[in-house]
Amino acid sequence: LYCHGDYDKVCFAPEYWGKDAYNILVWLVFIVMSLISPFVLGDAEMFIEADPMKSPVHIVPEWYFLFAYAILRAIPNKILGVIALLMSIVIFYFFAFVNNYTSSLVKLNKLLVFSFIVSSVVLSWLGQCLVEDPFTLLSVIFSMLYFVLASTLLFVFMFSKKLFE
């Protein structure tokens, strides 16, 4: 172990007991504070009385489903919207079969992947925006761009495999 003396060792008792005591103290303060006044750390909207006939405007899904929610809101037909929502998530499973590392169209692949990521990020931003005039039009445009880029990526992969093999 190359420990030739006591000069490079740390005594267990004062160092780690002090750190553990500090952690226990912080957790106890948090637990006591949450037991004495439990609503201090809560959200103020929890106290608004629920209206079963109206859903709040500010409710959105988690951040990782915002792009799919924007696609769902962009299509006015319910069945087509649900199909587009499911296809926007299933597209990621198709990308598992794509191996563009061996392609000779590297610059085109980089451009398409970068554009796809940008459209996904913009769709995620549009998914948390209110349903208003500029955001609904942008949702439709970026939803179409999302599916066009995804199908173009898959087409380029199949085309490059057939062309360059």
Secondary structure as GFF3:
##gff-version 3
##sequence-region A 1 165
A	DSSP	three_ten_helix	6	8	.	.	.	ID=ss1
A	DSSP	alpha_helix	12	36	.	.	.	ID=ss2
A	DSSP	three_ten_helix	44	47	.	.	.	ID=ss3
A	DSSP	three_ten_helix	63	65	.	.	.	ID=ss4
A	DSSP	alpha_helix	66	74	.	.	.	ID=ss5
A	DSSP	alpha_helix	78	94	.	.	.	ID=ss6
A	DSSP	three_ten_helix	95	97	.	.	.	ID=ss7
A	DSSP	three_ten_helix	100	102	.	.	.	ID=ss8
A	DSSP	alpha_helix	106	128	.	.	.	ID=ss9
A	DSSP	alpha_helix	133	164	.	.	.	ID=ss10
###
